[in-house]
């Protein structure tokens, strides 16, 4: 079993082919426990891991989350990353500070649910 940060990172990179780097300039606080809970419930505890991503040797500049496949990683990005600020240079995503809206919080956009439960267009 890996004992230091470099060994943990190397093991994660060997076992989990997809990496998402999340900036550590924000304090994770209670969000880290929420992220772990979301990952376990939506991906399975054996489908992800994390490691600190200390590329400069001066502390944790990012935390890397590693996933077994791209589908799981895409779900993580959609939920936890501020996708309006997508890094194009293999940099880090920023932590999303809000939660996605639930369907009941959105306007109908021309579609509504009839009293019987079926969806129908309200443009008719």
C-alpha positions, 0 to 999 in steps of 0.5 A, a space after each residue: 500500500 502506498 505510504 507517501 503522496 508521490 506513491 499515492 499519486 503514482 498508484 492512482 495514475 496506474 489504476 485510474 486512467 482519467 484524471 480531473 484536477 480541481 484547483 486548491 486555491 479555494 478551501 474545500 471545507 464541507 464541500 469535500 465531504 459532500 464530494 466524497 459522498 456524491 462520488 461513493 453514491 453515484 460512481 461507487 467507492 471502487 470507481 474513483 480515488 484522489 491524490 494531492 497534485 503537488 507539481 511545484 513541490 511547494 504545497 498542494 496547488 490542486 487535488 486530482 480526482 481519478 476515475 475508472 472511465 470518462 463517463 464517471 469523470 464527466 458526471 463529476 465535472 458536471 456536478 462539481 466543476 465550474 464549467 464556465 471556466 473550463 481550463 484549456 491548457 491542462 490546468 485545473 477546474 475551479 470548484 463549483 460553489 452552487 448546486 445544479 438546479 432541480 427540475 422543479 426549480 426551472 421554468 417549463 420551457 414550453 413543456 409541462 406536465 399534465 394532471 395525469 402525469 404525462 408530459 406535453 407541449 404547452 405550445 399547442 
